[in-house]
């Protein structure tokens, strides 16, 4: 294993203040713009084709159209696209990066100071902190998505470094492992001059991207910077994204290029035959005869419905090249914390002594906290349950690891678990105020008095125990054990004398149906003898070396029994507005949603129920294994149990943790794992690292022919946002890194509904129809030249004047493209939101694929035949063959305009008018302007010719007859056609419960019976605990290190020291 040696000495380096590194998220720089932009543009087959033609035209006597007829429109397109790229990049940089502070770089070996609320700029070994026992709290939601704070503790050898003199004498070196991506691993050794080596583990390391919380300041030694930090080791390289429409178009352009070569070969053979047949008797007839712009126009998202007024943030498209992908999303990968939730825990309801509180309708407030005056009325009016209410609130105020901080008359609470803080705040609101903590007691102000509870022991929370207890001596001298935990572990420990068991269970089920996180509240009075006997066992277990954690849990279990039930609490991990409704509509749109989070399994499952991603009747497949063999066996068994249902979508939920996923992504297993995951309606992946999130997205992206979208709000979501076909960032509370690296930025998850179902569908219809239109008009144009070759002896003479050809795509046929990009709508946004099933029309790609494109090309072929031969025969006896030329041109333009009549009359008649005005003016250019002498006087001849006006109206009608016949012969109506008819007639609402409803295939009863060994029915809720466990310092040691009744001498630095040390 590679090792790093890091030398440090504060006397020579000084102390640096820590700021976050900022890096440009711009797509281009001043120097990279031109090469990267040209590479991006000419990687498109259309631009590469026209570049090839332009090069050929520069060779003398190769092209009859001149050197600049292709070069000019190509340059115009490149300039417009370049301006678009610059504007997009500049606006994104201006809006998203402007608030970022300037950064002071730090180097390996530097000693840095960070203060409360700051993000760490590098991976840092903790030296000391302002907290007791040199601990500190850090928020790691940027790394793993977890809401609870983590505890880190400095080494005892450096914990007492608190003064400038001590820092100036600090010197030594650190030996540590090489850079890697493992967040929870760190192996190192600290060598302080004159002292013995000390080992360093992950509990002494603060990683880049973590935020210091509830800690005034910390000192640390930088061990990794830049791309060597664990955060950056989890990053993935940002790919160059292309839409599926662009990929299909590129391939078909290459096919058309091959067909063009075939046409050239046919013309070559025809010319040889003609010359051999007629020899010298030849006659000369020459004198007788961008989807990018659409994407850019449709990329504006200044939609008031997608405006988050609280922060005044609009949705923003940071790129216009992926707009059509928004209309084809099949798999949506979502983060949890800050994306679906507000990351705010709120005490909502409770049940005490069989009576439910907080269930009454109340005005919806911003906080939406507990509000039910009935509870205090029962407490104050000597209700029979008064003593239960009193004990319940005392328990909430005492049984926790929260630390109070007083600022004047205001009390704030520090807590590693947001659930605990919510309960303590809830008790405070009800008049039981937790005011002080000493190493061995807590003080509660209630009913006008102060009550001091002596804290004897803290029985710590763990995922296995699913509960936490404290043993206290009450103000009356009674020994009592307070416990709060999941209903499953509390109910099995209840005494037979416990009351309100059935009523409380009913209320718990009610809370769970609402998606609330529940905790059961219970207590037991202890005798002195019972406690002393248990204490002797506890002190003995604390000295055990082997399997101490398991021994402690067994010891706790011996006293946590025969509980008396008081009630239960219900905490809301508040979802963002309209999250359940948004997910429901996305599921109706046949979009499959995978929840990828770094948080605990219980929390993720609970949120999945709250947002209606999981339902109570849905079966779970849980994958938890510690080895590759066990993982493979578990996956294979589930695949075998599914049988014929494997690969089909079933009403199942797959739940897997990061440890198991590491094995599931092994090359021998990942295909089976993917098949199993695709067979489930919902997939929940918990405890994932940022790299694992990206790997999951890449697995689906690489092996499933479907468009993927990833959405998140934190730095830990950047990898999956960049990996997915489309990345969406939410402007949340975890900084702007997800937004800065996304393709689209929104402020709320609910805005995703309109982004996909409305703007995505519209963009897909606009871009695909524009592509079909461009293929159609160019195929018609060049096939007409082929027909002309049959009458000009394959001489290479062109039918249309060279500058008319140059301006053909740029001006004459540009209005339909512009109106497409701005106004085209498959149907109204109200219908798209009311009937999410409409999204499947664009999602499946039925309106644009290889078959549709070639049908359009065949249609263009037929139209070109009509457009050339009909005017030619009409004007066979005309006074000039050039009249035929112009008539064909005008008729062709009209037919193209009628082809998209439904889009805009302005585009149709405006294009015709532009052509006629240009033609009239252009025929008078020569000799004043020395170009195109062959056009002189043609306007007067053509516009006065009755054959021209006859063909002007007759030829387009003949061309469109086949389209009308084709549509009239279509028997079955699509959902889109039904909705359009409904909109035009403004009739009754459409019932999608019939033929147009997209139902999920149901599992057969036999198949479900076969799954009983590996599936379990879901409990429709979760317990409210996200307390840190297995920390470097135990919860009991942590709470005993605080004495909030004393002055905070250790938590402050003198102003003079703070100022001098940074100078």
N, C-alpha and C positions, 0 to 999 in steps of 0.2 A: 504494500500500500504506500502511495506517495505521501510524504510528510512535508509540512511547511515549518520553517523556523522564523519566528517574528521577534524582533528586538524592539524594546521600547525604553524610553527614558524621558520622563516629564521635564527634567531639568534642561534638556537640550531641545525638546520639541515644543514645550508649552502645551497649553490646553486649548482645544478647539470646541467651539459651540457646534452642535449637530443640527444640520438642516437636511431635508430630503434632497437627493439628487434630482434634477429635472433634466429630461432629455427631450429633444424635439420629436414630436410625433408626426411631423410633416412628411408627406409622401416624397417631396422633392426638396433639394437644396439648390443654391445658385449654380453650383458646378455640376450637379447630377441631373438637372432638369432635361437638358437637350438630349444626352445619350439615353436616359431612361425613358423619356417621352417618345423618342423615335423608335426605340425597341418595342414599347407598348403598342404604338400605332401600326408598325409594320409587321407585328406578329399577327395582326388581323389579315386574313386572306384577301379581303377586298382591297385594302390599301396596298398590300404587296403585289397584287395583280396589276393595279393601275400604275404602280411604280415600274413594274416590268414593261408595261406598254409604253410608259413615258420614255424609258431608256431606249426601246426599239425605235420610237419616233425621232430620236435624235440622230439616227443613222440616215444619211441622205438616200432618197429614192426607195425607202422601205415602206413608209406610210403615206397614203394619199391625203391624210387629214392634216399634215403639217406638224411642226415640232411642239406646239404649245396647246393644242386642243385638249389634251389629257392633263398636261402639266398644270394648267391654270386652275381647273376645278379641284385637282388634288391638293394644290397649295391652299386654296380657299378652305377646303375641308380640314386640312392640318392646322391652319391658323385658328379656325373656329374651335376645333377640339383642344388646341393648346391653350386658348383663352379660357375655355371651360375648366381645364385641369388646374390652371393657375388660380382661378377664382375659387374653385372648390377647396384647394389646398390652403389658400390664404384665409378664407372664411373659417374653415375648421380650426386652423391654428389660432386665429384671432379670438374666436368664441370660447375655445376649450382650454387653451394654454395660457391665456392672458392672466388669469388669477394666480398662476403658480408663482411662488416666490423664487428669487434668485438663490442659488445654492453655493455653498462653500464646500469644495471638494475635500475629502478626507483620504488619508493614505493608510496603508497597513502599518500598524505600530503606533498610530496616533492615539492619544488619550482624549476622549470626547466627553462632553457633558450634555445631557438631554434633560429637558424639563417637562413637566406634566402637560400632556396633550400633544407632544411632538412625536413625529415618526422617526424611527431610527434610520440613518442614512447608509448603514453598513452592518455587517455581522459583528457584534461587539461582545466581548467577555466582560461581564459585570464585575466592577471593582468594589463599589459601595453605593449606598443609597441613603435617602433621607428617612426611610422607614425603619422601624425597629427590626433588629436581627438582620439588617442589610437586605431586606426583601424589597421587591417591587412588583407592581401589577402591570401586565401588558395585554393589550387587545390584539388578538391574532386573526381577526376576521378577514384581513387582507390576504392571509396565507391559507387558512383552513375553513373560514366561514363560520367558526364557532362564536357564539355570543358571549359566553362566559369568559371572564378574565383569567389569565394564567399567572401563576406566582413564580418568580425567579428569585434566587438568593445568591448573594456573593459568597466567596470563600471566606472562612474565618480569618485567614491570613491577611486579607485586604479589607475586611469589613470595617475596621476602625480608622481607615484613612478618611479624614474629614476636614483637614486643614490644608492650607497652602504649603506649609512646611513639610507635612507628610507627603503630599503629592510631589513636591519638588525632589524628594529623596527616593521616589519610586523608580526602580530600574530593574531590568531583567529580560527574560525572553520566554516565548511560548512555543512549544512544539505541538503541532496539531495535524490532523489528517488533511489530505488535499481537498480541494473544492469538490462538492458533490451535491446532489439534489434532495437528500434525506433531511426533512425538517426536524425529525425527532431524534436524530443521532448526532453526536459530536464527541470526539475523543481527542483529548489534549492534555498537556502537562505544563504547569506554570513553574518556571524557575526564577525565583526572586533572589537577587544577590544576597548572599550570606544566609540563605534559608534553605530548608529541605524542599525538594520538588513536591508539588501538589497536583493531583489529578483534576481535570476539568471535564465536566459532563454537560449535557444539554440544558440542565437546570441553571447553569451559570451563563448561558449564551442568550443574547437578545438579537433576534434576526432582523435583517433589513425588511422594512415594510410593517413591522409591528409598531403599535402606538403605546406610548407610556401613559398609564392611567393611575389616578389616585395616588400618585407619588410625586413629590415636589421636584426631585432631581435624582439623577444617577450619574456615576462616572463609569466609563468603560474603556477597554483597549480594543482597537479595531483589529480584527483578524482576517476578514475577507471584505473586499470592495468590488464595485463594478460587477462585471460578469462572473466573478468568482463567488459572489454571494449565493446562498442557497435559493433565495427568491429568483435570481436571474438564471440559476441552473435549472429551474423549473420552467423557464420561458421557452417558447417555441418560436421558430423563425416565421416572420410574417410572410405568407405566400402571396403570389400575384393571382388574384381571384378573377375568374372569368365566368360569365353566366352560361347556362346550358344552351340558351338560344344562340349566343355567340359561337359556341363550339359547333353546334349543328350547322350554323350558317357558314362557318369557315370550311367545314368539310364539303358542303354542297357547292361552294364557290370553286373549290379545287376540281370537283366533278364537272362543273360547267366549263372550267378552263380546258379540261381534257376534251369536252365536246366542241369547244371553240377550235381546238387544234384539228379535230375531225372535220369541222366546217372548212377550215383553211385547206386541208388535204383535198376535200371534195372540190373546192374552188380551183385548186392547182390542177387536178385531173381534168376538170371542165375546161380550164383555159388551154391546156395542151390539146384537148380534143377539138376545141373551137379553132385554134390556130392551125391545126393540121387539116381541118376540113375546109376553112375559108381562105387560108393562106394570106395573100396580099390584098384580098378583097374585103378586108375588115373596114368597119365604119366607126366613126368616133361620135359618141353621143354626149360627151361631157358638157357642151354648152347648150344642149337642149333639155335638157332635163334640169343620306347618312343616318343610320340608326342611332349614332352617338348624340346627334342633335335632338332626336326625339327623347332619348333618355334624360338629357339635360333639361329639356323643357318640362318633363313630367316629374322631375325630382324634387320640386319644391314641396315642403311639408309644413308650410306656415298655416297650419290648420288649427282653428280656435278650439276644436274638440280635443286636440292633442297639446294643449297649452296648460302647463301646470302653474296656476296663478300664484301659489304660495312662494315659489322661487322665481317666478316669471321666466320659465324655461319652455321653449318650444321644441317640438321634435325637429330633428335636423338630419338631412341626408349628407353624409360626409363623402359619398361617392355616388356617381350617377350610372355607373357601369353595371350595377347589380339590381337595378329597380325591378326588372322582370322576374328575378329570382324570388322576390317577395311574394309573387303570385303562385309559386310552385312548392312552397315549403311542406314537407311531409313529416319531418322529425324535428321537434323543438327541444333543445337541451337548456334547462333553466337552473340557475343558482337558486338558493333559498333565501339566505339572510340578506336583507336589503333589496332583494329582487321581488320576492313574493311578499315578504314581511316588511314592516317598518322598523324592525329591530327594537321594538318597545314592548316590554311586558307590563300588563295591566291587570290588577286585581278586579275581576268582574262580578263574581257571584260567590256565594258560599251557602252551605247548609249546616245548621247548628241544631242539635237535639231534634232532628227530624223536620225542621222548618226551613224552607228555602228562602233565601234573601237575594235581592238583586234581580229577581225575575219579573219585577213589575215594569211595564213600559215607562220609560223616562225620556226626557229630551236628549237628543243625540248631541253630545258635546265633542270638542276636539280631542279631549283626553279619553272620553267614554269610560271613565273609571266607575268603581262601585258606587251605586247611589240607591239607597233604600232606607228611608227614615223609619221603617217598621222595626229594624234591628235595634236602634237606639231607644225607640219607644218601649219595646219589650224589656230592654235592659233597665230603663229608668223607672218603669211602672210596675216593678215587682212581678213580672210575668213568671210563671212556673219554671221557665227555662233560663231565668236570669243568671243563676250560678254557672250553667253550661256556657252561656255567652261570655261571662267573665273569664272563665278558665280558657275558653277558646282564644280570646283576644290576648290573654297573657301568654299563651303558648306561641302565638304568632310573634309576639314581641321579644320572646326569650330564646326560642329554639332556632338559632341561626348563627352565622359567622360574620354578620354585618358589623361595621365599625362606624359610629356616629361622629360627625364633625360639626362643631358649633361655630357659627359666624354671627356673633351678636345674638339675636333672638332666633335666628334661622338655624335649622338643623338639616344637614345633608348626610346621606348615607353612602359609604363605600362598601361595595360588595363584589365578590368575584362571580357570583351567580345573580343574573338579573331577576330570576324568579324569587329569590330570597328578598331582594330589595323591594320588589313589588308587594310582597306580603307584609313586610315591615312598614312600608308606606301606607298600605291599606289599613293596618292596625292604628297607625298614627292618625289617619283621617277619622277613625271611629273613636278617637280619644285616648288610646293607649299608646303613649309616645315613648319610644326608646331613646333615652337621653344620654346615657353614659355607659362606658365599658371599662372595667379594670381587669387585670389579669385573672381575677377570681370572682368577679361579680358583674351583673348588669343592673341598671337602674331604669325603672319604668315610671313615668308620670301618668296617673289615671285617677279619675274621680276626685281631682283636687289634692291627691296625696302622692308621695313618692314610695315606690315599692322596690326593694333591693333583693334580687335573687342571687344566691351564692352558686357559682358555676363549679360543680365538683368534677364532672367528666363530660367530654364531648365524644360521642360515638359517631365516627365519621361516615359520611355518605360514600358509597361506591356504586358502580353500575350493577354489581352482583347483588348488593344489599337493597338497593332501590329505596333507601330510607336514611334518615339522620335522626339521632336522638341526643338529648342532653339530660344529665342527671343534676338536679338542682336542689338546693334547700330553700324553701319558700320563706317569705318574710315571717310566717308563723312558725317556722322551724320544721315543717314537714318535708321529708325526703320524697321527691317526686321525679319520675322519668317522663319527659315530654318527647313525643315522637311524631314525625310527619314523613309520609312516604306514599308509594304507589298503593292503590287499593288492593292489588293482588297480594302484597306482602303484609299489609296491615290486617286485612280481614282474616287471614289464616292464623293470626296471633291474638285475636280478640278473645276476651273472657266470655264465658257463658252468661255472665251477669250483665254483659254490655247491652245497652238499649239502642233503639233507633237504627238497628242494623239494616232492616229491609227498606225503611224510608230513605236512609242515606244512599243505599245502593241504587234505588230508583232515581234519586237526584243525580247521582254520578253518571248514570246512563244518559240522563237528560243533558248534562253538561257535555258529555262526550259527543252526543249527536250534534251539538253546536260547534264542535271542534275545539273546545276549551281544554286546557291542561289542568288536570286535577291532582290534588293531594288529599289523602286522608289524614285527619288530625285525631290523635289519641294520647292517652296518658295512663300511668299506673303509679299508685302510691307504694313506696317501699318502706320496709321496716329497717331499723338500724342493723339488725342481724343479717338480713338479706344483703344489704349494701356492703357491709364489711366482708362478708364471705366472697361476694363478687369482686370487691376491690383487691383482695388478696390474690385471686385468680388473675385479675387484670394486670397487676404489677408483675406477676411471674411471667405472663405471656409477653410482656413488653421487653423482657430480656432474652427471648428466644431468638436465635440467629437464623435458623432455617425455617422457611415458610411462615415468617412472622405475620404477614398480611392475612393469610388464611386462618392462622391461630387467633388473631384479633377478631376476625369476623365470627368465629365460633364462640369466642368469649362474649362478644356483644349479644349474640343470639340467646345466650343462657339467661339474660336478664330482660331482654325485650320480648315479653310474653304476658298473657292475660291482660291485654290492654282494655281500657274502657273508652269506647268511641265517643268523641265529641262532635264530629261532623267532617266536613270536607271543604276545600277551597277550589275555586275555578279561576285560572289565570288565562288571559288571552294573549297569545303571541300575535299581536295585532297585524292582520294582513293589510296590505295596501288596498285602497278603494277599488272595488269591483273586481278583485282577483278571482273569486269563485265564478262569477258570471263570465269573465273573460275566458277562463279555462274551459267552462262548459261550452261556450260557442266555438272555441278552437277545436275541441273534441268533435263537435258536430260537423266541423269543416274537414274532418278526417285527418287532422293533424295529431300525431302521436307525441306525447309529452314525457320526457325523461327528466327526473329531478336529480341533479348532481350537486352534492353538498359536502363540505368538510365537517359538518356537524354530526352529532350523535344520531344513532339509528332511531331512538325513541322520539327525539325532537323532529326528525325528518318525517317520520310516519305521522306524527300528530299534525304537522303542517299540511301534509298531503290530504289528511281528512278534512282539515279546516277549509282548504281551497277546493274541495270536491274532486281532487284528482283520484282519491280512493273512496270507495263506498263501503258501507258496512257489510254487504253481502259478498264482497270480493274476496277471493281466496289469495293467500300469500305463498310465494315460493321464497324461502329464506336460504341464502347461501352464506354460510359461515364456516370457514375451514382454515387450517393453519399450515397446510402443505399442498403441494401440487397434486399429489396422488389423491388426497381427500377431496380436493376441489373437482378434479376430473371425474371422480367416482360420483360425486353428488350431482354434477351437471348431467352426466350420462344417464343417471337414474331418472332424473326429472324429464329428460328428453324421451326416454323409453316409456315413462308413464303417460306422457302426452299422446304418444302413438301417432295416429293419423292427424291429430290436431296440431302437431308440430309444424311450425311455419305459418299457421293461420292465427289470426288475432283472436284471443280468447279473453274472457273477463277475469283475468288473473293479474296479480301484481308481483313483480320480481324485486326482491330487496337483497342487496349485496353490500358488504363493507369493503374498505380500501385494502385490507390485508388479504381478503379472498380474491379481490379483483386483480391483485398483482399476479396471482397464479392463473386466474381466468383469462388473462390477456397473453398467456404463454402460447407460442405458435401451435402447440399440439392441442390446445383446449379452446382457443378463442373462437373458432368457427362454430363449435357446438354451443358455446356460451352465447354467441350472437343469435343462433337459431332459436335458442331458448328465450332470449330477451325479446326477439321479434314476435314471439308467440304470445306475449303478454300485452295487455292493454296499457299498463303503466310500469315504469321501471324507476326504482329508487336506488341510487348509489350513494352510500354514506362514508364518512371519514376518508374522503378523497383528497389527494394532493393536487395542486394545480396541473401538474404534468399528467396525472391520471385522468383528470377531466378532459384534457386535450386528446389523450389516447382513446377514450371512449368515443368522442366525437369522430376522430379519425377512423376508428373501426367501422362505424356505420357509414361514414362518408365513402370509404374505400370499397366496401363490400355490398352496399345496397344502392341500387339505381334510384336515388331519391335526393331531393334537396334538403340540406340540414341548416338549421338556424340555432345559434347559441346566444343566450342573453344572460347578462350578469352586471353587477355594479361595482365589484371590487377588483383589486389587482390580481387576486387569485383566479379570476375568471378570464384574464387576458388570453391565456393559452387556448382555451376552447373557443373564444370569440374569434381569434385569428385563424383557427383550424377549420371552423365551419364554413360552409359555402357563404353564409351571410352571418355577420356578427353584429349584435345589437347591444349597446351599452346604456345603462341607466345612470342618470346623474343623481347619485345617492349620497349617503353619509360617509362612504368609504373612499372619498377622493374621486379624481377624474381619470384614473388610469384606464379603467374599462372603457369609458367613453372615448378617450383619446385614441384607443386602438380598435375602435369599432368601425363598422361601415355605416351604421345608422345610430343616432342618439335619441333617446326618449327620456321622459322624466318619471313615468309611472309604467308599471307592467300592464295596466289596463289599456294603455295607448297602443300596445302591440296588436290588439284586436283590429283597430281601424287601419293600422299600418299594413297588416297582412290582408285582411278581408276586403278592404276598400282600395287603398293605394296600391297594394300589391297586385290585386286583380286588374285594376285599371292600367297599371304600368305594363303588365303582361300583354293585355289586349292591344295597347298602343304600340308597343315595340314589335310584337309579332306581326301585327297587321302592316306596320310600316315596312318590315323586312319583306313580307309577301308582296307588298306594293312595289318595292324597289326591284325585286326579282322580276315581277311582271313587266314593269315598264322598260327595263333594260333588255329582257329577252325579246320583247316585241320589237324594240328599236333595232337590234342587231340581226334578228331573223329577217326583218324587212330588207336589210342590206343583202342577205343571202338570196332572197327572192329576186332582188334587183340584179344580182349577178347572172341570173339566167337570161336576162334580156340585154345585158351589156357585154356579152361575150366573155364573162369572167375576167374582165380587164382590170379589176381593182378600183374602178371608178366608184365614188361614193354618191349616194342618192341625196343626202342632206348636206347643206353648206357647213363647212368645218366649224365656224364659230357658233352656229346654231347647235351643233352637237356638243360643243364645250359648255354652253349655257343651258343645255337641256336639263341636267340634273340639278344644277346650281340655282337656276332661276325659274324656268318654265314649269317644272313639276315640283317646286319646293313648297308651294302653299298647302297642298294636301298633307305633306309631311309635318308642317308646322301645326296645322289644325288637329292632326292626329295626336301630336305630342301634348297638346293643351286641352282639347275638348272631348276626345273620344272616351266614352264610358259604355261598358257593356250593359250596365243598368245603373239605377240611382244608388247612392250610398245607403239610403234607407232600406232598400231591398236587399242589398248585400249584407247588411247587418242583421236584418230580420230573418233572412234565410241563409245561414252560414254554409249550407250545402252547395250553394252556387260556387263556392271556392274550389270545389273539386273539378270544375270545368277547366280552370287554368292549371290546377295542381297535376292533373293527369296528362296535360300536354296534348289534348285531343285537337285543339285548334291550331297547333303548330308542331309539326313533325315532318319527317322526310316525305311521308306519303302526301300530306297536305301541300308541301312545298312543290312537289313534282306535279301534282294535279294543277297547281297554279301555273307552273311552267308550260304544261300541255295546253292549258287555257290560253296562255299568252301566244303559244305557237299557232293555235287556230285563229286568234284575233289578228296576228300578224299576216296570216294568209288573206284574210278578208280585207285588212287595211291596205294591202298592196294591190291585190289583183282586182278588187272591185273598182277602186278609182281608176286603175289603169285601163280597164275595159270601158268604163264610163267615158273617159277622155281620149279614147283611141283615135277619134276623128277630130280632136281639138286642134286649135291653131298652133299650139306649142306644147311640147312634151313637159316643159317645166311647170305648166299648170297642173299636170298630174302630180308632180313632185310636191308642190305646195298643198294641193288638195289632200294628198295622203297625210301630209304633216298635220294639217288642221283637223282632219277627221280622226287621226290617231290621238291627238291631244284631247279632243272632245270625248272619245271613247274611254280614255283613261280617267277623265274627270267623272264620267258617269259611273265608272266602275266603283267609285267610292262616294256615290251621291249622298249616302246617308250621313256622311261626316259633317259636311259644311257646304252650303250653297256659296258661301263667300269664296272658298277654295276653288270650287268648280268654275264659277263664272269669272272670278278674279284671274285664274290661270289663263282662261281663254282670252280675256281682255288683254292681259299682259302680252300674250303671243301675238295678237293682232296688232297691237300698238307697236311692238318691237318690229314686226315684219314690215309695217308701213314705213316706219322711220328708217329702218335698216336699208330698205330699197333705194333710199335717196342719199346714202353715205358717199358712194363713188360718183364723181372723182374728187369731191371736197375732202373726203377722208379716203386715202388710197388703200382700201381693203374691199374684198368681195365685189369685183366689177360684174360678176355674173348675176348679182342680185338686182342690178339696176333696172328700174321700171317694172319689176315684177308685181308690185302691189297693185298698180293700175290695171294690169292684165288679169290678175287672179280675182281681185275683189269685184271686178265687173263681169266675171265669167259665171253664167247660171249653173254650169256643171259643178263648179266649186261649192256653191251654196246648196245644191241638191245633195252632193256627197257629204257636205258638212253635217246634215241632219240624217241622211239615210244610212251612212256607214256605221255610226255608233249604234243606231237602232238594231241593225243586223247583228252587230257584235254582241249586243246584250240579250238578244232573243234566247240564246242557249242558256245563259245564266238564269233567266226567268223560268224557262222550262225545267231546268234542273231543280230549282227551289220548289216549284209547284208540284213536282213528283215526289217530294219528300213526305212520307206518310207520318212517321213518328215525330213527335215534338220533344225537344229537349227542355229541361227545367228552365234554362235561360230564356227560351222562346216563350214559355208559359208566363214567366215573370214579366217579360217585356210586354206581352199582350195585356197582362193585368195592369201594368203601369199606364199603358196607353188608354185603356178603357176605364181605369180607376175603379175596378170592380172589387169584389170581396177578396179578403186575404187568402193566400194560398195555403192549403193544408199539406204540409210536407210529411205527414205521417203515413202516406200511402206509397205510391210507386217511387217517389223521389226521396224517400228517407233512406239514409245510409246507415244500416244497422250493423252492429258488431256481431260476428258469428258467435253463437252461444255454444258452450261446452255441453256435450251430451252427458246425461246422468251416469252412464257407464264409465266414461272417461274420468269424470270427477271422482267417482268411487275409487278408481285406480290410483288417484293422486293422494289419498289420505295419509300415506306414509311420509310424504315429503311436503305436504301443504298443511297450513293451519288457518283456521278462521281468524279474521282480524278483529281485535278489540277496537272499537270505534273511537278510541281516544288515547291519550298519553298522559304520563305523570309529569308534573311541573318541577323538574329539577335539572339544572345544568351546572351543578357545582363541580369545581375542579377536583380531580381525584389523583392519588398517587403523586402528589406534588413533592417538591424538594423539602418542604416543611409541612408538617401535618396541620390539619385544621385546628386541633386543640392547641398546638404550639403557637399557631398564628394568632388566635384570639387572646391567648394569655400574654402576648407580647405588647398589647395595647393598654394604655391607661389614659383615657380621654379626660380624666379629671385633673391631670397635671399639665403644666405648660409644655409646649412641644419644642423642647430644647434641641432634640436631635433632628427635628424636621426642618430646621431653618438654618440658613447661612447668614452671616453678617453681610450687610450691603457692601461694606468696604472690601471684603474678601471676594464677593461676587464680581465687583467692578474691576478689582485689580487683576484677578486671574484671567480675565478676558482681554485685558489690555496687552 
